[in-house]
Amino acid sequence: MPLGPVLRRALGPLEPPVAALYRRVFIDLDAFVAQVALWAGRPGKLLELGCGEGAVVDRLANAFPAASITGIDITPRIGRLSRAAGTRVAFRQITMRDYAAECPGAADLLVACDVLHHVPWEMHEEILRDAGRAVRAGGFIVIKDWQRQSTPIHLLCYMADRYITGDRVRYKTGQELEETIMRVFGTHAIAARARIAPWINNVAYLVRIPPGSESVAAQPEPTGS
Ligand SMILES: C[S@@+](CC[C@H](N)C(=O)[O-])C[C@H]1O[C@@H](n2cnc3c(N)ncnc32)[C@H](O)[C@@H]1O
């Protein structure tokens, strides 16, 4: 049984600050959202895929005060710790596929922070393709993930992810991540890369959905592969 639910119950009202401290060991989410803001300009509609309890959505709401923001996730705990939920911030428990079918091309910017290593590798291309369908032509996707490396902090990250969330996490190397992104969006789709403090394992990619309808993500999914 994962430790997360037990710890949550034990912490009670201390859960939000302890959760923030725990996360801070691995990633500076403020630095991540600052990087997104540098890249993204002024998107009107933001979508966060795999938003979890709302830590990134809350920061996006601060960084983009004029934007409407939707966080989607498959977990029932979606948005639980968010303080931003309200008129311009919404949370929905829905799959990427269903959301993209409902709101094709609706988002100017989609953010996926630390989601891919929680998703089985055989689903990576499918979920990214669906993410691409939810973004307008000329829009952007920011994919941030934790890169696999043989270092003590990587082992600590794995143990924390595996035993606190209980998910069968599996991380890619930087090269594997880039190859996945390029298979879905095309070889020239990565417009920029950035490392996010405090560990070099944190890597973010800016992916541009090409203007016009020629986006790889907009193409029908290949069959028989
Ligand atoms: C480490 S949390 C990251 C949450 C949030 N993005 C953040 O950075 O604070 C990973 C999230 O990915 C979500 N997730 C895993 N598989 C998913 C899928 N197939 N579709 C949508 N979300 C998924 C999990 O439910 C979890 O909330």
The ligand as a MOL file (V3000), in Angstrom:
LIG
                    3D

  0  0  0     0  0            999 V3000
M  V30 BEGIN CTAB
M  V30 COUNTS 27 29 0 0 0
M  V30 BEGIN ATOM
M  V30 1 C 3.9300 13.8530 -9.7410 0
M  V30 2 S 2.2380 14.2250 -10.0760 0 CHG=1
M  V30 3 C 2.4170 15.8120 -10.8230 0
M  V30 4 C 1.2630 16.7240 -10.5080 0
M  V30 5 C 1.4390 18.1380 -11.0310 0
M  V30 6 N 1.6390 18.1640 -12.4520 0
M  V30 7 C 2.5830 18.8210 -10.3380 0
M  V30 8 O 3.6670 18.9440 -10.9440 0
M  V30 9 O 2.4170 19.2130 -9.1770 0 CHG=-1
M  V30 10 C 1.8460 13.1890 -11.4790 0
M  V30 11 C 0.3910 13.2790 -11.8770 0
M  V30 12 O 0.2010 12.6130 -13.1230 0
M  V30 13 C -1.0970 12.0790 -13.0980 0
M  V30 14 N -1.2650 11.0670 -14.1280 0
M  V30 15 C -0.7050 9.8440 -14.2020 0
M  V30 16 N -1.1420 9.2010 -15.3040 0
M  V30 17 C -1.9920 10.0480 -15.9440 0
M  V30 18 C -2.7740 9.9560 -17.1460 0
M  V30 19 N -2.7700 8.8600 -17.8940 0
M  V30 20 N -3.5460 11.0150 -17.4920 0
M  V30 21 C -3.5530 12.1300 -16.7190 0
M  V30 22 N -2.8390 12.2680 -15.5730 0
M  V30 23 C -2.0770 11.2270 -15.1960 0
M  V30 24 C -1.2230 11.5160 -11.6940 0
M  V30 25 O -2.5700 11.2720 -11.3350 0
M  V30 26 C -0.5620 12.6150 -10.8870 0
M  V30 27 O -1.4900 13.5400 -10.4200 0
M  V30 END ATOM
M  V30 BEGIN BOND
M  V30 1 1 1 2
M  V30 2 1 2 3
M  V30 3 1 2 10
M  V30 4 1 3 4
M  V30 5 1 4 5
M  V30 6 1 5 6
M  V30 7 1 5 7
M  V30 8 2 7 8
M  V30 9 1 7 9
M  V30 10 1 10 11
M  V30 11 1 11 12
M  V30 12 1 11 26
M  V30 13 1 12 13
M  V30 14 1 13 14
M  V30 15 1 13 24
M  V30 16 1 14 15
M  V30 17 1 14 23
M  V30 18 2 15 16
M  V30 19 1 16 17
M  V30 20 1 17 18
M  V30 21 2 17 23
M  V30 22 1 18 19
M  V30 23 2 18 20
M  V30 24 1 20 21
M  V30 25 2 21 22
M  V30 26 1 22 23
M  V30 27 1 24 25
M  V30 28 1 24 26
M  V30 29 1 26 27
M  V30 END BOND
M  V30 END CTAB
M  END
